[in-house]
């Protein structure tokens, strides 16, 4: 039973480290585009 608990803890730690590494090193930047939209103004 102790081996199973150790294995689950080890997998949890490896998963956390992997997720953290992906968050820091992965390309998570959003694509940026310039948006130009004319705004009608009332000049009265």
N, C-alpha and C positions, 0 to 999 in steps of 0.2 A: 504494500500500500504506500510505503514511503517513496518508492521509486516513481510511482504514478504522480504523486504530488510534486516531486522534484522535476519531473518531465513537464508537467503543466506550468510550473513556475518558470522553468527555463524557456519554454515556448512563448510565454507571456512577455518575458524580458526581451527575447529576440524579436518578437513582433513589435514591441514598443520602440526598440532601437531602429528597426527597419522603417517604421512609420515616421519616426523623427528624422531619419536620414533622408527619406523621400521628401518630406516637407521642406527641408533646408536645401536639398540639392536638385529637386525636381523642378521642371519648368512650369511653374504655377502662375506666371504673370499673365494677366488678361490681354487680349489683343486690343490695341488702341487705334481708333480711327477718328479723323477730324470730321465733325458734323457741322454743316453750314445750313442754316434755315432762316430765310428772311422773315422779319417780323413786321407786319403792317402796323403803321402808327397813324393815329388820327391827328392831323395837323390843323384842325379848325381852330 
